Amino acid sequence: LLNDLAWAQIQAKNPKAIDNALKAAQMMPDNPNVLDTLGMAQALAGKRDEGIASLRTAVNLAPISPTPRIHLAEQLIAAGDKKGAAAVLTPVDASRLDKSDQEKLALLNKMTLN
């Protein structure tokens, strides 16, 4: 429930999302979905390095899940690491994504080339 609330706050660009995301991560420290939310909340709160670390952990815990990979790539690109973002995106199978995520993946892949 806290994770869902934190994600809704992230979608609303509410920097207080980090509070609920941290509480959720304390309760479920090995849950990749919770760590994905935490990473995005940290980035929203201006703590990009911490967010990248949380997102890397989420990817390591759920290596075939595309969402943490997409979020990690977004943050790596924002940090100027296009090569790292490209490597993170390589295993993502676009055919298994919904149309919105396919478009996001295509855009991210394009951004890693420039």
Contacts in CASP RR format, 6 or more apart in sequence:
PFRMAT RR
TARGET T0000
AUTHOR 0000-0000-0000
METHOD contacts of the structure
MODEL  1
LLNDLAWAQIQAKNPKAIDNALKAAQMMPDNPNVLDTLGMAQALAGKRDE
GIASLRTAVNLAPISPTPRIHLAEQLIAAGDKKGAAAVLTPVDASRLDKS
DQEKLALLNKMTLN
2 20 0 8 1.000
2 21 0 8 1.000
2 23 0 8 1.000
2 24 0 8 1.000
2 27 0 8 1.000
3 20 0 8 1.000
3 21 0 8 1.000
3 24 0 8 1.000
3 28 0 8 1.000
3 31 0 8 1.000
3 33 0 8 1.000
3 34 0 8 1.000
3 37 0 8 1.000
5 20 0 8 1.000
6 17 0 8 1.000
6 18 0 8 1.000
6 19 0 8 1.000
6 20 0 8 1.000
6 21 0 8 1.000
6 24 0 8 1.000
6 37 0 8 1.000
6 38 0 8 1.000
6 41 0 8 1.000
7 17 0 8 1.000
7 37 0 8 1.000
7 40 0 8 1.000
9 16 0 8 1.000
9 17 0 8 1.000
9 20 0 8 1.000
9 41 0 8 1.000
10 17 0 8 1.000
10 21 0 8 1.000
10 37 0 8 1.000
10 40 0 8 1.000
10 41 0 8 1.000
10 44 0 8 1.000
13 44 0 8 1.000
14 44 0 8 1.000
15 44 0 8 1.000
15 45 0 8 1.000
15 46 0 8 1.000
17 37 0 8 1.000
17 40 0 8 1.000
17 41 0 8 1.000
17 44 0 8 1.000
17 45 0 8 1.000
18 38 0 8 1.000
18 41 0 8 1.000
18 42 0 8 1.000
18 44 0 8 1.000
18 45 0 8 1.000
18 47 0 8 1.000
20 41 0 8 1.000
21 34 0 8 1.000
21 37 0 8 1.000
21 38 0 8 1.000
21 39 0 8 1.000
21 40 0 8 1.000
21 41 0 8 1.000
21 42 0 8 1.000
22 38 0 8 1.000
22 41 0 8 1.000
24 34 0 8 1.000
24 37 0 8 1.000
24 38 0 8 1.000
25 34 0 8 1.000
25 35 0 8 1.000
25 38 0 8 1.000
25 54 0 8 1.000
27 34 0 8 1.000
28 34 0 8 1.000
29 35 0 8 1.000
30 61 0 8 1.000
31 61 0 8 1.000
32 57 0 8 1.000
32 58 0 8 1.000
32 59 0 8 1.000
32 61 0 8 1.000
32 62 0 8 1.000
32 65 0 8 1.000
32 68 0 8 1.000
33 58 0 8 1.000
33 62 0 8 1.000
35 54 0 8 1.000
35 55 0 8 1.000
35 57 0 8 1.000
35 58 0 8 1.000
35 61 0 8 1.000
35 68 0 8 1.000
36 54 0 8 1.000
36 55 0 8 1.000
36 58 0 8 1.000
36 67 0 8 1.000
36 68 0 8 1.000
36 71 0 8 1.000
38 51 0 8 1.000
38 54 0 8 1.000
39 50 0 8 1.000
39 51 0 8 1.000
39 52 0 8 1.000
39 54 0 8 1.000
39 55 0 8 1.000
39 58 0 8 1.000
39 71 0 8 1.000
39 75 0 8 1.000
40 51 0 8 1.000
40 55 0 8 1.000
40 71 0 8 1.000
42 48 0 8 1.000
42 50 0 8 1.000
42 51 0 8 1.000
42 54 0 8 1.000
43 51 0 8 1.000
43 52 0 8 1.000
43 75 0 8 1.000
43 78 0 8 1.000
48 75 0 8 1.000
48 78 0 8 1.000
48 79 0 8 1.000
49 79 0 8 1.000
51 75 0 8 1.000
52 72 0 8 1.000
52 75 0 8 1.000
52 76 0 8 1.000
52 79 0 8 1.000
55 68 0 8 1.000
55 71 0 8 1.000
55 72 0 8 1.000
55 75 0 8 1.000
56 72 0 8 1.000
58 65 0 8 1.000
58 68 0 8 1.000
58 71 0 8 1.000
58 72 0 8 1.000
59 65 0 8 1.000
59 68 0 8 1.000
59 69 0 8 1.000
59 72 0 8 1.000
59 88 0 8 1.000
62 68 0 8 1.000
63 91 0 8 1.000
64 91 0 8 1.000
66 92 0 8 1.000
66 93 0 8 1.000
66 96 0 8 1.000
66 97 0 8 1.000
66 101 0 8 1.000
66 105 0 8 1.000
67 101 0 8 1.000
69 88 0 8 1.000
69 89 0 8 1.000
69 91 0 8 1.000
69 92 0 8 1.000
70 89 0 8 1.000
70 92 0 8 1.000
70 101 0 8 1.000
70 104 0 8 1.000
70 105 0 8 1.000
70 108 0 8 1.000
72 85 0 8 1.000
72 88 0 8 1.000
73 84 0 8 1.000
73 85 0 8 1.000
73 86 0 8 1.000
73 88 0 8 1.000
73 89 0 8 1.000
73 108 0 8 1.000
73 112 0 8 1.000
74 85 0 8 1.000
74 108 0 8 1.000
76 82 0 8 1.000
76 84 0 8 1.000
76 85 0 8 1.000
76 88 0 8 1.000
77 85 0 8 1.000
77 108 0 8 1.000
77 111 0 8 1.000
77 112 0 8 1.000
82 111 0 8 1.000
82 112 0 8 1.000
82 113 0 8 1.000
82 114 0 8 1.000
83 112 0 8 1.000
84 112 0 8 1.000
85 108 0 8 1.000
85 111 0 8 1.000
85 112 0 8 1.000
86 109 0 8 1.000
86 112 0 8 1.000
86 113 0 8 1.000
89 105 0 8 1.000
89 108 0 8 1.000
89 109 0 8 1.000
89 112 0 8 1.000
92 105 0 8 1.000
94 102 0 8 1.000
94 105 0 8 1.000
94 106 0 8 1.000
97 105 0 8 1.000
END
